[in-house]
Amino acid sequence: MYDVDECGGGSDVCPPQETCRNTFGSFVCVCEEGFVLATLRDTVLCRDKDECLDSTHLCSRHAECVNTAGSYTCCCRGNYSGDGHICQPRVAPRSRASMYYRYKLSKRTRPKQ
């Protein structure tokens, strides 16, 4: 006896958001990453997993989580910048006068050699 791989034929045997897994003598369709099994009007299907609602996202506490189909994105809030996973406070650019003052102050406080 040998097994026929129903998933290897190149045809789509599973609905969208599902992946075919071969079993001996048959196959099963499983939800892709980012999707969960759900029922809707007596139909079993894979629906989008909302990582933002169930707190499984990896966004910074200074970022906003935005759900997308099968995944999510992170966007740093107002006064923070970064990739959303790491957000750091934005540093206001120093004025030329402030930079000149700091330069002069550093010259005065340096030890003489």
N, C-alpha and C positions, 0 to 999 in steps of 0.2 A: 504494500500500500504506500502511496505517496500523497502528499498534500498539494493541492492546487492553490496558488496564491491569487486569490480574487482581487487583491489590492494592487497587484503588479501589472495588470492589463492595460493601464493607461486611461481607462474609462473612469468617470466620476461615479463611484458606487455610493458615495456618501453625500449628503446635502452640504451646502455652504457652511462654514465655520466648524466642520467636522473632518476628522482624519480617519482613514481606513486603517485598521489593524488586522492583520491576518491571524486567524486561529486555525487549528487543525480541522479541516473539513468545512470551514466557514470563514466569516469575518465579522468584525464589530466596528461600528462608527463611534469615535470618541471626540469630545469637544476639544478644539484647538486651545492653545495657551491664550488666556485672556477671556475665555468664554466658559460658562457654567451650564449644567443641565437644568432645564426648567420645563414646566408644563404650561400650555396655553390652549384653552378650549379642548381638553382631552388629547392634545398633541404634545409629544415629548420633543423638545428641540434645544439647541444650544443658543443661549442669549449672552449678550455682552456682560462681563463681570465689571461692576463699577468699583474700581480700586479706591476711588476717592471717598465713596460712601462707607465701604467696609474697612477703611484705614489700613489697607495692605500696600499702599503706595510708599515710595521712598523719598517724598518731597521734603525739603527743609521746612522747619516750623515757620520760616519767614517767606514761604512760597505758597502759591495757590495751586491746588491740584485740579486739572481739567481732564475729565474722562473722554476717551476716544474709543472708537470701535476696536475692541480687543486689547486695549492698552490705556495709557494715560500720559499726560505731559505735565511738567512742573514749570511755573513761571514765578520768578522772584517778585515780591510785592514792592510797591513804591520806592522807598529809600534804600532798597537792597539791589545788588546786582550779582549775577552768576548764572549757572546753568539750571537752577531750580532745585537741584539736589543739594548744592552748597550755595548759600546766599550770604554775602557779606555786605555790611553797611557801605553805602556810597560815600566817598570822601569828597567833600566840596573842594573845588580847586582853590588854591591859595592865590591871593592877589599879589601883584608884583611888590607892592609896598610892604606887605606882610613878609614876603620872602626876603626882601632887602633888609628889613628890620631884624629878622632872625639871623641873617648872615653877619650883620654888624655886631649883634649881640654875641654870636659865637666867636668872633674875632677878639672881643673884649674879655671873654671868659677863658680863653685858651691860656695854658701856662706858658710863660716865656722860657725859652731854651737858652 
